[in-house]
């Protein structure tokens, strides 16, 4: 006969077992329900997360524009894509992209870019720029407050030039100083741009040579008040001892140290040329002593800018170490002479400048802190994109030529320079950037899927408007913008990246 105590024990055990089964069953049901409602899973790809150094085959689950899971299992989803043999990485973040329109966005997306930001020169005013792109953009977008744009509004009464177009303009803002008594007005204008969501302060000091050192210092002070980075094209580039890239870096390092503003030096190789290692030493030395300073480079031996700009004022040959034959007129591909230089300079337009040593980019990218940024944009003339191949090919060029073919940097380092490092540069001004540049649960589903064996740039100086190869899928906020190496028509998932 079973005792009363034994019966009670059996009852307790049974209750416990049933409760446990019920709990496990409930958890399983929740898990099944969650997985069943995933929008998309990418199955079997080699996942690279540059923050955790994850490099392993995983399945990435996506729901509501975010990464929901990174697992070894394969949860159910409405859409399942087999990406075996391919790399799944964070979408590339281009801090320095002037091509902020639908045509340029297509070339950027085919190069793996999910966020394109106009930070070197910025724009002024800021609010209309964001409004123009809201709900209409293929990729994420953002802009800095333009110091040259604010100067033009003050000195020429004109703020119609958007973004890169400001350096196409001619006016008092280029070669006239702002009187000291009016500098507070400049500061107020820049403050207003930050209030409208600017991601930093964009400065093209080389394009506004009349801006005094005091003016630049005061502008740095505005950025410091907003805890915002200054993205600066140096006052000087090239090889002259007192008016070259070394002197240019020294000026802005001093301003950053004096004000506390974070500093980002754009395209270090085209400013330093053969002195690039000296510029890197200055920047790295400042970092080691506590300054918040970063830099970037593009993977080419030529730069590009507007021929009518102040960069080509008399004496440019000595400053840049070039001659007319080293300048290509982008519209025709012809190398210039003294006569054609003068003619095209009066006309105005884009010129490509062959001045960067072959080894400068290698030197820059071997520095673990140097980011990748394109400085790219296509002008559209008669419906045809003209410009520099960096617009269409920068990121695939890194993966194909600098990583796979030449082994300058590792695959993880290449991805890090195009994703995590740019995201971190902006996290203080926009905390939402902590969700970009990663492949982790909770991160934004901005992803690029590429074939590491064949990814390569196809854009050349002769034919710059050619899509990259080997970029198989690109997602922006969980939506395919490139699928099966083809652009997806009729989608606009890009969202604004704004300062707080």
PyMOL commands that set and color helices and strands:
alter all, ss='L'
color gray80, all
select helices_A, chain A and resi 4-36+102-110+127-133+147-156+163-168+172-175+180-195+205-207+213-225+245-259+268-288+310-312+316-320+324-326+338-347+360-365+390-405+411-418+420-426+431-435
alter helices_A, ss='H'
color red, helices_A
select strands_A, chain A and resi 40-49+54-63+66-71+80-82+87-90+92-94+113-123+140-146+201-204+230-233+263-265+293-297+302-306+327-329+334-335+350-354+371-372+378-381+384-387+447-450+471-476+479-483+486-487
alter strands_A, ss='S'
color yellow, strands_A
deselect
rebuild
show_as cartoon
